[in-house]
């Protein structure tokens, strides 16, 4: 059974009340200092005890020459030390009573046989004292809700709902800005490094129990505890989606290829099947990984694969319809009663079939509110894909003609765009049906920023939007399959 | 259980694999539909077996040491009558000079839809089951899907649906849809044997033939045992 988050053995690692910090100094260019600064700048509220053999103050904090001198037993040790003194440091931490460590230092298994020996020694010490380690050779943990960030990159974004376990440190830290641009943020992100005694499965299990995490993203190069992975994922998937980006071709993976059929397949096919069996949605790229997270974290589950497409131009509608077809999604015509209802909103030059194309409307409220509402009310519609094109310049001209003073224009444009977005968000919540937006406008433009703020998934082009819709429907199907299997066992 | 004894005996004899006939007996014990066949070691025995099974027939040399029979010319197909059977029998035994092998008299199944079912022990995931498109296009199309054992009928169905060539399993050019239940049994069995028997390293059922009526039959099978080095 998945424990509650406070009972989870990784809880003191992700939510420490106090930290012993090894490797920071007053030298600004050292990795330890950079990490400590990122931690302090993020506003970590617990106590931090820098340990330094010579300095009495480190980054304005009182420093301790030895762990033994710290007047408390910190929940966590963050270790950014030269490789040769990591093991002995772990031993003194163990003596002190510290039971959790993030070891950023490298020079272990990843460097060859000598490093592997060192890592064995590290694990032996950890076992002796019961220390849970993230790493070594990792960037540690970012828990935005606890304002914990042990990575060297500053976290500027919002506290979010995307939980990440990554076998690459870069895909934690270098995604901070990327996610922020999507209007997303991490809940807790793990860079798991060499997985000395905490691996992908442990982090997956933690994220499954984490209340701030609405969707779990995995960056996977090789799964070591395969059977536990499948079992853990299958326990989480019924209540939380998991999306994985797998990069195949590693040596472990190559060996994993089924021998007689080795010429027929690589580890990629094996992982593909394992993900599907686990109910894990597979992403084909890093962009897709977070595209999917954007939809999963913000939208209700579609009740089926019927998509209604609403547009005000033939081209985007046709491209969207085509992409839906390729993704195996259905574009049924609206019911007769819906057609009658929307006929008044769609001019004769448009189309009330699917895609629903208004061609031109003078009334943006109709386009962004009345029409989508009517479409969502149709029981045939499981999901609305909305072409979102609202250039500030167009609103501006209208406002100028209406006599809005020049200095008020920007504020007014934002207000209008925000109103449209809030409307859409309300429709999603009240109808419990997803609305997904696509556009060729840039993320930085006013209307698009408002979409992100309102928590509405918005994609550059219909293809990305539709792949995300497909992912939502796949997830729904996986859950049903898992439920059927559980029922079958009884 | 019979399969247990057979595997243990083969291990104690130092075999690297079960013979085709032994492999099929194990599979059959797990519900896999296999060819009707009899192991013989004389011309008379062959004739008697043929009388029971009926023509046309296939003759195969059968020994755990013969993992790749067709390459060595140890398979004779389409034997329509007694004369053909005896001629094939003599040719086969001549080719086997110096080798210890029995002769397998086997019903000849026709069908032009072929699948491959396999099992292998993966270091991370344990016994894993494979379903693939069989026949001459196997290596070209590389249409395969995998799952970790155990699997149930729902998972087996999902495997079949995941094949790119899944339409082949439906009614196809005047042929009946495949008996899906039988196909699922092959997949479930392959995984279960892997879970039940640590000594089994690999299973290869190739081909699984689908007849025009949709019947599924394991026509050839090989169970490879764990290496007993040292």
Contacts between the chains, C-beta under 8 A, distances in Angstrom:
chain1	res1	chain2	res2	distance
A	222	B	124	7.5
A	223	B	124	5.9
A	223	B	125	7.9
A	224	B	124	6.1
A	225	B	124	7.3
A	226	B	122	6.9
A	226	B	124	3.6
A	226	B	125	3.5
A	226	B	126	6.9
A	226	B	148	6.9
A	227	B	125	6.3
A	227	B	126	5.7
A	227	B	148	6.9
A	230	B	125	7.4
A	230	B	148	5.6
A	252	B	123	7.4
A	252	B	124	7.1
A	255	B	123	6.2
A	256	B	122	4.9
A	256	B	123	6.2
A	256	B	124	6.0
A	256	B	125	7.3
A	258	B	118	6.1
A	258	B	120	3.8
A	258	B	122	7.3
A	258	B	128	6.5
A	258	B	130	5.6
A	258	B	146	7.2
A	258	B	202	7.7
A	259	B	120	5.7
A	259	B	202	6.2
A	260	B	118	6.3
A	260	B	120	7.1
A	260	B	202	5.9
A	260	B	204	5.0
A	260	B	224	7.6
A	261	B	116	7.4
A	261	B	118	5.4
A	261	B	120	7.3
A	261	B	130	5.6
A	261	B	132	6.7
A	261	B	144	6.5
A	261	B	204	7.9
A	263	B	139	6.1
A	264	B	132	6.1
A	264	B	138	6.6
A	264	B	139	6.5
A	264	B	142	5.2
A	264	B	144	5.2
A	265	B	130	7.5
A	265	B	132	7.9
A	265	B	142	6.3
A	265	B	144	4.8
A	265	B	146	7.3
A	269	B	144	5.7
A	269	B	145	7.1
A	269	B	146	5.7
A	270	B	122	6.8
A	270	B	125	7.3
A	270	B	128	6.5
A	270	B	146	4.6
A	272	B	145	7.6
A	272	B	146	7.3
A	273	B	128	7.8
A	273	B	145	5.4
A	273	B	146	3.6
A	273	B	147	4.9
A	273	B	148	7.7
A	273	B	159	7.4
A	273	B	162	7.6
A	274	B	125	6.3
A	274	B	146	7.1
A	274	B	147	7.4
A	274	B	148	5.9
A	276	B	147	8.0
A	276	B	158	7.0
A	276	B	162	7.0
A	277	B	147	5.0
A	277	B	148	6.1
A	277	B	151	7.7
A	277	B	155	6.2
A	277	B	158	7.9
A	481	B	154	6.1
A	481	B	155	7.8
A	481	B	158	6.5
A	484	B	154	5.5
A	485	B	152	6.0
A	485	B	154	5.2
A	485	B	155	7.1
A	488	B	152	6.0
A	488	B	153	7.7
A	488	B	154	6.4
A	489	B	152	7.9
